[in-house]
Amino acid sequence: MKNQKIPETDSIRELARFWDSHDLTDFEAQLEEMTEPLFERKSTLEIHLLPQEAQSLKELARSKGKTYDDLLRQWVLEKIGIH
């Protein structure tokens, strides 16, 4: 296994298949420590609505061909002047 390399892919499925059948310790020479994050996490907010308010929001979003979270995001961005 000395000649085998870690796949260079962004496919989570392909990497999962690879690591399901390989041992990390066999690839220690190919590993490198990351000093900065590779992925930027999205920030999430929780909004509390009454059931009828949530239902109205979902119906309005559906009528506009959007998901309710996309509609809420659009409204927030408009309010803070980003969109």
C-alpha positions in Angstrom: 0.0 0.0 0.0 3.0 2.3 0.0 2.3 3.5 -3.6 -1.3 4.3 -3.1 -2.4 7.9 -2.8 -5.3 9.6 -1.2 -7.9 10.5 -3.9 -7.9 14.2 -5.0 -11.6 14.8 -5.2 -14.3 16.9 -3.7 -16.8 14.0 -3.8 -17.8 13.1 -0.3 -19.2 9.7 -1.6 -15.9 8.8 -3.3 -13.9 9.8 -0.2 -16.2 7.9 2.1 -15.8 4.7 -0.1 -12.1 5.2 0.0 -11.8 5.6 3.8 -14.3 2.7 4.4 -11.7 0.4 2.8 -8.4 2.1 3.9 -6.7 2.9 7.2 -5.6 6.5 7.9 -2.3 5.3 9.5 -1.2 3.9 6.1 -1.3 7.5 4.6 0.4 9.5 7.4 3.2 10.7 5.1 0.6 12.2 2.8 -1.3 14.1 5.4 -0.7 17.8 6.2 -1.9 19.9 9.1 -4.3 22.7 8.1 -3.8 26.0 9.9 -6.9 27.7 8.5 -10.5 26.4 8.1 -11.2 24.7 4.8 -14.9 25.4 4.9 -16.8 28.4 5.9 -19.8 27.6 8.0 -23.1 29.4 7.4 -24.6 31.2 10.3 -28.2 30.2 11.2 -30.9 32.0 13.1 -34.0 30.6 14.7 -37.2 32.6 14.2 -40.2 31.9 16.5 -43.6 32.2 14.8 -47.1 31.2 15.8 -48.4 28.2 13.8 -50.8 30.3 11.8 -47.9 32.8 11.0 -45.7 29.9 9.9 -48.4 28.5 7.7 -49.1 31.9 6.1 -45.4 32.3 5.4 -45.2 28.9 3.8 -48.2 29.6 1.6 -46.8 32.9 0.5 -43.5 31.4 -0.3 -45.1 28.6 -2.3 -47.1 31.1 -4.3 -43.9 32.9 -5.2 -42.2 29.5 -6.2 -39.8 29.7 -3.2 -39.1 27.9 -0.1 -40.1 29.7 3.1 -36.5 29.9 4.3 -35.4 31.4 0.9 -38.2 34.0 1.2 -37.2 34.9 4.7 -33.6 35.3 3.7 -34.6 37.5 0.8 -36.6 39.7 3.2 -33.8 40.0 5.7 -31.2 40.9 3.0 -33.6 43.6 1.6 -34.0 45.0 5.1 -30.3 45.2 5.8 -29.6 46.7 2.4 -27.7 43.8 0.9 -30.2 42.8 -1.8 
